[in-house]
Amino acid sequence: MGVPAASIAAPVAATIELVGGILIILGLLTRIVGGIVALQMVGAGIFANHFPSGVFVSDGGWELVGPIAVAGLMLVAAGPGMHSLDQLLFSKKAKVAN
């Protein structure tokens, strides 16, 4: 696909996707992980030539990386939910109630 330093980029991307996905599911470090995922998807769009290839993934386009980047930005903006580890560990309300 022409990704520069693919032997480095691939393990980094796999780690971000695996560990980041687990952290998002748990609701831990949600805003940080959402931002990292969004940056990774923008990088994939630029360096893997998804954006110039059009929209559809069948043509190598950004059909998948675009919505994932937007979802990451939404997590940055909205933050974790009420039942997340972020709320449990870092919320001032949770500490006052205990």
N, C-alpha and C positions, 0 to 999 in steps of 0.2 A: 504494500500500500504506500510505500515511500515515506514511512514515519522515520524521522531522524532519531538515531540512537535507539532503535527498536529493542535491542537486547536489554536496555535499561528501562525504556518507557513501558514495555509490556508488563514486567513484574510490578512496577509502581502502579500502573493502572489496575491490575488485578487486585492488588492489596487495597487500594482505595475503594474499589467496588465491593470487595468481600467484607472488609472490616467496616467500611463506611455504611454498607447496607445493614450489617448487624447493629451498629450503633444507632442508626435511624430507627430500626425496628424497636430497639430498647428505649429510644427517646433520650439518649445520652449524648451530650455535646452536639445537639441537633443543629444549631445555627452554624457552628464551625464546620461540621461535616457537610451540611447542605452547600455551603460556599465552596468547599473543596471539590465536591462532586460537580457543581456548576462549572467551576474553572476547568476541571478535567474534560467535561463534555465540550466546552468551547475550544479547548486545546485539540480535542479529537476532531472537531469540525474543521479546524484550521489545518492541522498538521497531517491528518489522514485524508484531506481533500473531500470531506463530506459536503461542505457548503458549496464549492464550485460544481459539484456533481448533480445539483438539483435537489428536489425534495425527496423523492421516493428511494427507499432503502434498496430496492431491486436494482437501481442504477448507481448505488454507492452514495446516496444522498443523505440528508440530515434528518430524515423522518423519525429516527429513534433518538439521536443525540440532542436534537432541539427540545423535545418535551422533557427529557431528563434534566437538561440544563435549567429549563424553566421551573421544574419541580424543585430543584436544588435552591433556586432563588426564592421560591415561595417558602421553603423551610427556613431560609435566612430571615425573611420578612415576618413570618408568622411565629416562628419559634416552636418549641415543643408543646405538646398537648397537656391537658390537665393530668393525665395518668401516665406521665413519663418519668424516667429516672432523673431528668433535669429538674423537674418540679419537686420531686422527693428530696433530692440532695442539695439543690441550690436555691430553692424558693424561700424567701423571708417569711411567708405565711406558714410554711411547713415547720420552720424552726420555732416560730412563736407559738404555734398550736401544741408543739411537743413540750 
